[in-house]
Amino acid sequence: MPRVATASALRVLAHPLRSRLLAALRVHGQATATELAEALATHTGATSYHLRKLEEVGLVVDAGTGAGRRRVWQAVDEARPGAFDDEPMDEDDAEAADWLARDYLSHFGDRAQAWLSDRHTWAPAWQEQCGLEDHTVQVTTEQLTALRAELLEVLDRYRRVGQGNPKAKRVVVYTCALPVDEGAGTSRAAGQLVRTAPPRAADGRGSPRPGATSADRRAAPGPS
């Protein structure tokens, strides 16, 4: 999910166009309201208004690279969702968080579908390494916290590793830990890093879904 530090920012972001604006800036980088309007098939007046709303809660800022009245916007990294240190979440905030999570899931589905449609245009090496896969682990909540921290550390290490290399492409890597066993919060908690296939067999190895290739089972690349 987009990183949101405050409940007020969460409430502002729980809007279809605003969530798409922030996602576009995070994935594609700096852009003007006009460029975002073209990318999202809307009009500049709407993007300008909603960008200002996002700016009010610190989710986007003016990059300062525009000329005259032409503002260039960029996304701002914040603390992860749930770290609401300025105000408690009420029922409306909880509903906003739920909406945002479901919207994010829909956005992921759109991107994964786009990869499946366009993968043939990529070189075989990219097709082999990109797509969806899942891994089952058996962990406590403390161990799952440690696992997630390690994954984030690895992702952070690779964030800019290809910068300046003409062969490098931007790739978005999704992580999603989902419990398999019933009874969340018990002494055993199983999580999947990316769950896109039916539950695995009892031996823990599982099998790919029918017709899937290795290119289908790994992380989908972001738009180039």
Secondary structure, 3 states (H helix, E strand, C coil): CCCCCCHHHHHHHCCHHHHHHHHHHHHHCCEEHHHHHHHCCCCHHHHHHHHHHHHHCCCEEECCCCCCCCCEEEECCCCCCCCCCCCCCCHHHHHHHHHHHHHHHHHHHHHHHHHHHHHHHCCHHHHHHCCCCCCEEEECHHHHHHHHHHHHHHHHHCCCCCCCCCCCCCECCCCCCEECCCCCCCCCEEEECCCCCCCCCCCCCCCCCCCCCHHHHCCCECCC
